[in-house]
Amino acid sequence: MSERIDTEMVLDFYRRGVFPMADSREDETLFLISPAERGVLPLRGFHIPRRLKRTVRQMPYKVTVDTAFNRVIDACAEEQPDRPTTWINTQIQNIYGALHREGHAHSIECWNDEGQLVGGLYGVKLGAAFFGESMFSRATDASKIALVHLVARLIEGGFDLLDAQFHNPHLEQFGLQEIPKAEFMVMLKAALSREADFYSSGAAGVDGLTGERSVHLITQTS
C-alpha cells in the first residue's frame, strides 16, 4: 500500500477486521494484515498469574493513562536485543499519534520512582472493542502491569473485545485464545454495535484504578 493513509482510513480498516503494518522500521510502505487465526484476550476469563497478582497489588510503578502516548509508541518502535527490528515505522507513529489526538487511540504507562517511563502499551478503541497494538518493558513486569490495568479498565468500561491480533507466547499466560477469522468477525461486529467508555475509571492522568481494584475487577469476572 504505497498511498498515504489518514485516520479515517485506518479506523475503517479496523472495522473490516484488518490492520496496517510495515515490514520494518526503515520501510515506509504499509500493508494490510488479516490473520486467518486471530489472537484474542478474553475479558471474561483473563488470567493473572499468582505472582503477578501480588506484584500488581504492591503497585511498584505509578500507572497513568494517556499521558505519554507518543513516548509509548516510540518505545515500542525501539530495537531490543530479542527484537532487532520492529514493524512500527515513521508513518505508523504519525498516524497513530493523530488517532490519539482525535481520541481513538490510548496508552497505559508505567513510571518508576525516578519518574522514568519503564513500560506501557497502546491501542485503538472503536465501539466496545479495543485493538491492542504493541507494548514494551524496561523494568520487571512493567508491560504486564500495564496490561492488567488495561484489562481492568476495559471491563469496568463495558468492553466486549480485546484484540491481540496474533498468537504470542508471551500472552499465553493471560489466557490468549486463537480463533478463526470468521468467528472473530462475528465478535467484532457485535462489539462495534455497542459503545463502551474507556474513561469510565477516570480520564487522562494517574489511573483511577489501584492495583487491588484492578485485580478484583478481573478476578470477579474470570
N, C-alpha and C positions, 0 to 999 in steps of 0.2 A: 504494500500500500504506500505509494510514493507521495500522494497528495497530503497536504497538511490537514489535520483534523481539529475540530473545535469541540467544546464541551458538550454541546447538544448531540453531536455525532457519537461521542463516547457513551453518553447516557443511553442512546438508542442501541448501541452495541450490547450493553448490559441487559437491556430489556429483551434482546433477542438471544441472550444466553452466550454471547461471545465477548471477548475482551482483547485489548491490544497489548502486544509485547514487541520487544526488539531482539534481534539475535545476540547483540552485545551492547555494552555501554558506548562503544565507538560507532556503531552502526545507526545511522539516523533513519533508516527505513523501518516502518512498523508493519506488523502483520497481525491478523486476527486469529485467535485461538478458540476452538470449540472442542474441548476434550470429549472423547467417546465415553469415558468414565469420569465423573465429576467428584471431586473431593468436597465433602460437606461435614461441618462440625455441628452435631446436634445440640440445640439449645436446651432441649429437654432430654437429658441424658449425657450432658457434658461431664467428663470425668476429671477430677482434680486428684493427682497422686497424693498420698497421705503426707509425704514430706513437704510437698509444695503447699498443701493446705496450711501447715504450721508456719511456713515462711510468709505466705500471703497475710496471715493474721498478725504476724510480727511487724508488718509494714516497714521493711528495711529501706524502701525508697519512697520519696514523695511521688504520688501518681497524679498527673494532670491530664486534662482533656483539651485538645485543640489550642494549645499554647505555643507549639513549636512545629507546626506541620511541615514546613519546608526543611527544617533541620532533620526531621524524622526521615523524610523521603531521601534527603541527601545521604544520610547514614545508611539507609537500606541500599543505596546505589554503590556504596564503597566496596572496594575489593577486600576480601578476607582470606586468611590462609587456606581455609577449606572451600573458598569460593572465589577463584581468581578473576572471574568476570561476572557481571550481572546483566539482566535484561532491561534495566532501568537506564534509558539514555536521556539526553537533554530534552527531547520532545516530550517524553513521558513525564519528566519532572515539571516541565512548564504546564502541560495540560492538566495534570492532577493538582498543581498549585492553583490553577484557575478554578477547577472544580471545588477546591476547598474555599476559595474566596466567594464562590456562589452558594456555598452551604451544602454541597453534595458530598464532599469528601471530608473525612475526620481522622484524627490521630489520637492515640493514647501515648503518653510519655512517662518515663520513669527517671527520676533525678536522685543522685546520691547527696550526702550531707554537705558536700562541697559545691553543690549547685551544678554539677556536671550531668549532661544528658547521657544516661547509661543504657537505655533501652527504649523500645517503643514499636509501634505498628501503625499502619494507616490502611484505609479502605474507603469504599464508596457506599453511600446509603441511597436506596430507592424504595419507596413504599415501606413494606415491612421486611425488606431484605437488606443484608449488609454483605458486601463483597470484599473479603479480606485480600489485600494486595501483597504486602510484604511486611516483614518485621526484622528487627536487629537487636543485638545484645552486646554490650561491652562490659557487663558485670554479671555475676552469678544470678541466674533466674530472672533477669530483668525483663526479657521479652515474654517469658512465661507469666510473670505477674501482670504485665500489660494485657496479655490475652485473657487472663481470668477477670480482670476489671472490665474489659470489653464485653465479655460474655454476660457478666452480671448486669451491665448497663443495657444490653440488648434484651435480656429477659425482663428487666423492670420496665423497659420502654415498649414492650409488646411486640417484639420482632418475632418472625417465624422462621427465617432462613439466615444461616451464616455460611456463605460460600467460601471454601478454601481453595477452589479451583482444581488443584492436582492432589494426587496422593503424595504425602510427605511423611517419611518415617518419624520425623520429629513430632508430628501431630498425632501419631497413633496412640500415644499415652493419654490423650484427651478424648479418645473415642471416635476419631476420624472415620467416616464412612465413605465408601466409594459406591456411587450409584450410576446407573445408565443415564445417558443424556436425556432420553425421553422422560424418564422419571424426574430428573432434575427440572426439566421444562414445566412439568405439571406443578411442582413445588414452587418454581419461580413465578408462574402465572398467578398462583394463589397469593403469594407474598406481595406481588405488585398490585393486587386488587385491594389491598389494605394499606393504611397509613400507620406507621409506628413513630415513636418520639425518641430520637437519640438523646435529647436533653432532659428526659424525664427525671434523671438523677442529678440534674444541675447543668447549667450552661458551661461555657468555656472557663477554664481555671482549674483550681485544685479539685480533684474528683470528689464529688459529694458522697461516694460510696467508700466506706472504710474497708479494710481487708476483711474484717469479721463479717460485715454486711455482704460483701461480695461472695464470700464462701457460703454464707447462709442462703442467699438467693439461688445460687447454683445447686446446692445440695438438696434444697426442698423441692426442686423441680426435676431432680435426677431419678 
